[in-house]
Amino acid sequence: MDIYEELGVRTLINARGYATLAGGNRLPPEVLEAMRQAAGAFVRIEDLQRAASRVIAEITGAEAGYVTCGAAAAVALGTAACMTGADPVKMNRLPETTGMKHEVIIQRSHRNPYDHAVRAVGAKLVEIGFVDRIFPYELAAAITPQTAAVFVDAALPGYALPLEQVIDIAHAHEVPVIVDAAAELPPPENLRRFIALGADLVAFSGGKALRGPQASGFLCGRQDLIDAVALQNQDMDVIPETWSQRREVAAGLLIGPPHHGIGRTMKVGKEEIVGLITALKLYEKRDHAAEKLAQQRIVQGWVERLGRLRGLTVEAGMDHRGVPMAHLTLDVFLLGMTAVDVVNQLAEGEPMILVRDTYAPQGRISLDPQCLEGEEADRLASRLEEILGGTARRTGSPA
């Protein structure tokens, strides 16, 4: 009996992709072993984070990096760092922001539920432009002495200013730019692209395509901002006389340690730090072209097999990152059921199967092959044949 059987929890076939609600990903053996070793000894977390920073900097081309408990935490900590800098007085006050820079500019087309991570630390979002149009002067005009940062969601490039232009305008006013690139791998080139363009902080998820621990992520960017992130996130249950950074205080670089920063609720453990860094190193060495080819073969197999079903149109496509997908459009009149019905039957049947259901209310579902292994793609197809083929016969469709 495995642990899930013992707990009475059903395992599933994940055709939704690297989604948190589907359990993220399967950890490579090397990552699991690294985490096992990390769990067997004690280290000072700040020492481990400094080592992680060196690895992240080397791989991303940034000045420094910091491991977080997910990309949302990375965004929140990065925002806080832009608001407070290394000032512990300001850190102690968050999320109350009176008297400090606290406005974060965002293009209206980039608003999405994940910008809650920005607002959670006390920042006020300042929207510019319209959903379908934005002009450069709107960004420049929105920058005030209260502006702490400009926030960009890399997954939503449409109807927005190019990142290069955002960076140029923000930097002309000495305002940092935060890029949320949580799910922007692949392509692997994105690990360096945003930093190379001049972004000040970039947030990535560790639990998606990197195949690191699900509760991990990282920030990369400017050294001074990463230093501020570390102060916001570290356990500050210390006294100044024995604090590990007391020499920086003596040199006038810091006025003293803050109390617990806003990141204290976002603690990341030694196991996640080591697991993330191991996964990041492995990601550099993976054969991304071979992985994509294997995914394309799975999708083509679905197109050929499921395309035979009545009432179902199956098309091969790719998402905005170039990940192969199979898009299924259902004929509700022929099938007698909606795409939502199919999604629910897949989730409630045996085996449990999760798919991309963003557009299910509009009649379309998508199948993501990234997390599938062994015979899972065939089992998914068989289950769809069972649901849709059987329905077609019951509704009197021609033989």
C-alpha positions in Angstrom: 0.0 0.0 0.0 1.4 3.4 -1.0 1.0 6.6 0.9 -2.0 7.8 -1.1 -3.8 4.5 -0.6 -3.1 4.7 3.1 -4.6 8.2 3.2 -7.6 7.3 1.0 -6.6 9.8 -1.7 -7.1 8.9 -5.4 -4.2 9.4 -7.7 -5.0 10.9 -11.2 -3.9 11.2 -14.8 -2.7 14.8 -15.2 -3.5 16.2 -18.7 -4.0 19.6 -17.2 -0.2 20.4 -17.1 1.9 21.7 -14.2 -1.0 23.0 -12.2 -0.9 23.3 -8.4 -4.4 21.8 -8.1 -3.2 18.7 -10.0 -0.2 18.2 -7.8 2.4 20.1 -9.9 4.8 17.5 -11.3 6.7 14.4 -10.7 10.1 15.0 -9.1 13.1 13.5 -10.9 15.1 11.0 -8.8 18.0 13.4 -8.5 15.8 16.1 -7.0 14.3 13.6 -4.5 17.8 12.4 -3.5 19.1 16.0 -3.1 16.1 16.8 -0.8 16.7 13.6 1.2 20.3 14.6 1.8 19.2 18.1 2.7 16.8 16.8 5.3 19.5 14.9 7.1 21.6 17.9 8.3 21.3 21.4 9.7 22.5 24.5 8.0 22.1 28.2 8.5 19.3 29.1 6.0 21.0 32.4 5.0 24.2 30.5 4.1 22.2 28.1 2.0 20.3 30.9 0.3 23.6 32.7 -0.6 24.8 29.5 -2.2 21.6 29.2 -4.1 21.9 32.8 -5.2 25.2 32.0 -6.8 23.7 29.1 -8.8 20.6 31.2 -9.8 22.9 34.1 -10.9 25.1 31.9 -13.0 22.1 30.2 -14.8 20.0 33.3 -15.3 22.6 36.0 -15.9 21.2 38.0 -13.0 23.3 39.6 -10.2 21.7 37.4 -7.5 18.8 35.1 -6.8 16.6 33.9 -3.9 14.6 30.7 -3.5 11.0 31.2 -2.4 8.0 29.0 -1.5 6.5 29.5 -5.0 6.3 32.1 -7.7 3.5 34.0 -5.9 5.7 34.4 -2.8 8.5 35.6 -5.2 6.2 38.3 -6.6 5.1 39.4 -3.1 8.6 39.5 -1.7 9.9 41.3 -4.8 7.2 43.9 -4.4 7.9 44.4 -0.8 11.6 44.8 -1.5 10.9 47.6 -4.1 8.7 49.3 -1.4 11.1 49.2 1.5 14.6 48.6 0.2 16.9 47.6 3.1 15.1 49.8 5.6 14.0 47.7 8.5 11.7 50.4 9.8 9.6 50.2 6.7 9.8 46.4 6.7 8.4 46.3 10.2 5.4 48.4 9.1 4.2 46.4 6.1 1.5 46.0 5.0 0.8 49.5 6.3 2.5 51.8 3.8 1.8 55.4 4.9 4.8 57.6 4.1 6.6 55.2 1.8 6.5 54.3 -1.9 3.6 51.9 -2.3 2.1 52.3 -5.8 2.7 49.6 -8.4 1.8 50.4 -12.0 0.2 47.6 -14.1 -1.2 47.6 -17.6 -5.0 46.9 -17.5 -4.6 43.9 -19.9 -2.2 42.3 -17.4 -4.6 42.2 -14.5 -5.3 38.7 -13.4 -6.0 36.8 -10.1 -2.3 36.3 -9.4 -1.7 40.0 -9.0 -3.1 39.5 -5.5 0.5 38.7 -4.5 1.4 42.3 -5.3 -1.6 43.7 -3.3 -1.0 41.3 -0.3 2.0 43.2 0.9 0.2 46.5 1.0 0.9 47.8 -2.5 -1.7 49.7 -4.4 -2.1 48.8 -8.1 -2.4 51.7 -10.5 -4.0 50.6 -13.7 -3.1 52.3 -17.0 -4.5 51.9 -20.5 -7.4 49.9 -21.7 -7.8 46.2 -22.2 -7.3 46.5 -25.9 -4.9 49.6 -26.1 -2.1 51.2 -24.3 0.2 54.1 -25.2 3.7 54.7 -23.9 2.9 58.2 -22.5 0.3 56.6 -20.1 3.1 54.7 -18.3 5.3 57.7 -18.1 2.4 59.9 -16.8 1.5 57.4 -14.1 4.9 57.4 -12.5 5.0 59.6 -9.4 7.1 59.9 -6.2 4.9 57.2 -4.8 5.7 54.6 -7.5 7.6 51.6 -6.1 7.6 49.5 -9.2 6.1 48.5 -12.6 4.6 45.0 -12.7 4.5 43.0 -15.9 2.9 39.6 -16.4 5.0 37.8 -19.0 2.2 35.4 -19.8 -0.1 38.2 -21.1 1.8 40.0 -23.9 -1.2 40.9 -26.0 -2.5 44.5 -26.1 0.4 45.7 -23.9 3.5 47.7 -24.3 6.6 45.6 -25.2 8.6 44.7 -22.2 11.7 46.5 -23.6 9.7 49.7 -23.8 8.3 49.3 -20.3 11.8 48.9 -19.0 13.1 51.9 -20.9 10.4 54.2 -19.6 10.5 52.9 -16.0 14.3 53.1 -15.8 14.2 56.6 -17.2 12.3 57.5 -14.0 14.5 55.2 -11.8 11.7 52.8 -11.2 12.3 49.0 -11.1 10.4 46.5 -13.2 9.1 43.2 -11.8 8.3 40.4 -14.2 6.0 37.6 -13.3 7.3 34.7 -15.4 5.9 31.9 -13.2 4.9 29.6 -16.0 7.2 31.0 -18.8 9.3 27.8 -19.1 9.6 26.5 -21.8 11.2 27.9 -23.8 14.4 27.5 -21.7 15.8 30.8 -23.2 13.4 32.6 -20.9 15.6 31.9 -18.0 17.9 34.6 -19.3 15.7 36.7 -21.6 13.9 38.9 -19.2 17.1 39.7 -17.2 18.9 40.4 -20.5 16.2 42.9 -21.5 16.8 44.8 -18.2 14.1 43.6 -15.8 15.1 44.3 -12.2 13.4 41.2 -10.7 12.0 38.1 -12.4 9.8 35.5 -10.6 9.7 31.9 -11.8 7.9 28.8 -10.5 10.0 25.9 -9.3 7.2 23.4 -9.4 6.2 23.5 -13.1 8.5 22.8 -16.1 11.6 23.0 -13.9 10.3 19.9 -12.1 11.4 21.1 -8.7 9.5 20.9 -5.5 5.9 22.1 -5.9 6.2 24.6 -3.1 9.2 26.3 -4.6 10.0 29.2 -6.8 12.7 31.8 -7.2 13.5 35.4 -7.8 16.5 36.6 -9.9 17.6 40.2 -10.4 19.4 43.1 -8.8 21.7 42.4 -5.8 20.3 45.2 -3.7 16.7 44.1 -4.2 17.5 40.4 -3.6 19.3 41.5 -0.4 16.1 43.3 0.7 14.1 40.2 -0.1 16.3 38.1 2.1 15.7 40.5 5.0 12.0 40.4 4.4 12.0 36.6 4.3 14.5 35.4 6.9 13.7 34.3 10.4 14.6 37.5 12.4 14.3 36.0 15.8 17.8 37.5 16.6 19.5 40.1 18.7 21.8 42.7 17.1 24.9 41.7 19.1 24.9 38.1 17.7 23.2 38.7 14.4 25.1 37.2 11.5 25.0 40.6 9.7 26.2 42.6 12.6 29.3 43.6 10.6 27.1 45.3 8.0 25.5 47.2 10.8 28.9 48.2 12.2 29.9 49.4 8.7 26.7 51.5 8.4 25.3 49.4 5.6 22.3 48.4 7.8 20.8 50.1 10.8 19.9 46.7 12.4 17.7 43.6 11.9 14.0 44.0 11.3 11.5 42.1 13.2 9.9 39.3 11.2 9.3 40.7 7.7 6.2 40.3 5.6 7.8 37.2 4.2 7.8 35.3 7.5 4.5 33.7 6.3 6.3 32.5 3.2 9.0 30.4 4.8 11.0 28.1 2.5 12.8 25.1 4.0 16.3 23.7 3.3 14.8 20.8 1.4 13.0 23.0 -1.0 16.0 25.3 -1.5 18.2 22.3 -2.4 15.5 20.6 -4.5 14.9 23.8 -6.5 18.6 24.4 -7.2 19.1 20.8 -8.2 16.1 21.0 -10.6 17.4 24.2 -12.1 20.8 22.7 -12.8 19.1 19.7 -14.4 16.8 21.9 -16.5 19.9 23.3 -18.2 21.0 19.8 -19.3 17.7 18.5 -20.5 17.0 17.7 -24.2 14.2 20.2 -24.7 13.9 19.4 -28.4 13.4 15.7 -27.7 10.8 16.4 -25.0 8.8 18.6 -27.3 9.0 16.0 -30.1 7.7 13.3 -27.7 4.8 15.6 -26.7 4.0 16.3 -30.3 3.7 12.6 -31.0 1.3 12.2 -28.1 -0.9 15.0 -29.4 -0.8 13.6 -32.9 -1.9 10.2 -31.5 -4.9 11.9 -29.8 -5.8 13.8 -33.0 -5.8 10.5 -35.1 -7.6 8.4 -32.5 -10.1 10.8 -30.9 -10.8 12.5 -34.3 -12.8 9.4 -35.2 -15.4 10.1 -32.6 -18.7 11.6 -33.7 -19.5 15.1 -32.3 -15.9 15.8 -31.6 -13.4 18.0 -33.5 -9.8 17.5 -32.5 -7.0 19.8 -33.5 -3.3 19.9 -32.7 -2.0 23.3 -31.5 0.4 25.0 -29.2 0.1 27.3 -26.2 1.9 30.7 -26.1 5.1 29.0 -24.9 5.2 26.5 -27.8 3.9 23.5 -25.7 2.0 21.1 -27.9 -1.7 20.7 -27.1 -4.7 18.9 -28.4 -7.8 21.1 -28.5 -11.2 19.3 -28.4 -14.4 21.0 -29.5 -17.7 19.2 -28.7 -21.0 19.3 -30.6 -23.5 19.4 -27.7 -26.4 18.7 -30.0 -24.9 15.5 -31.4 -23.4 14.3 -28.1 -26.2 15.3 -25.7 -23.6 16.6 -23.3 -21.5 19.7 -22.8 -17.8 20.1 -22.5 -18.4 20.8 -18.8 -20.2 17.5 -18.4 -17.2 15.7 -20.0 -14.7 17.5 -17.7 -16.7 16.4 -14.7 -17.1 12.8 -15.9 -13.3 12.6 -16.4 -12.7 13.9 -12.9 -15.3 11.7 -11.3 -14.6 8.5 -13.2 -11.9 5.8 -13.0 -9.2 6.7 -13.5 -9.5 10.3 -12.3 -8.4 12.5 -15.1 -7.9 16.3 -15.1 -7.7 18.4 -18.3 -7.4 22.0 -19.2 -11.0 23.3 -18.8 -10.6 27.1 -19.1 -12.8 27.2 -22.1 -15.1 24.3 -21.2 -18.1 26.7 -20.8 -17.6 27.7 -24.4 -17.5 24.1 -25.6 -13.7 23.4 -25.7 -11.3 21.5 -23.6 -7.5 21.0 -24.1 -5.2 18.1 -23.3 -1.7 18.9 -22.1 0.9 16.0 -22.6 3.7 17.5 -20.4 3.0 15.4 -17.3 2.0 12.1 -18.9 4.1 8.9 -18.6 3.8 5.4 -19.8 0.3 4.4 -21.0 -1.5 7.4 -19.5 -2.1 9.1 -22.8 -3.8 5.9 -24.1 -5.8 5.5 -20.9 -7.0 9.1 -21.3 -8.1 8.4 -24.9 -9.9 5.2 -23.9 -11.8 7.1 -21.2 -12.9 9.8 -23.7 -14.0 7.1 -26.1 -16.0 5.5 -23.3 -17.7 8.8 -22.4 -18.2 10.3 -25.9 -18.6 7.1 -27.9 -21.2 5.7 -25.6 -23.1 8.9 -25.5 -23.2 9.1 -29.3 -24.8 5.7 -29.5 -27.3 6.4 -26.9 -28.4 9.6 -28.6 -29.2 7.8 -31.8 -26.2 9.0 -33.8 -25.7 7.1 -37.1 -23.6 3.9 -36.9 
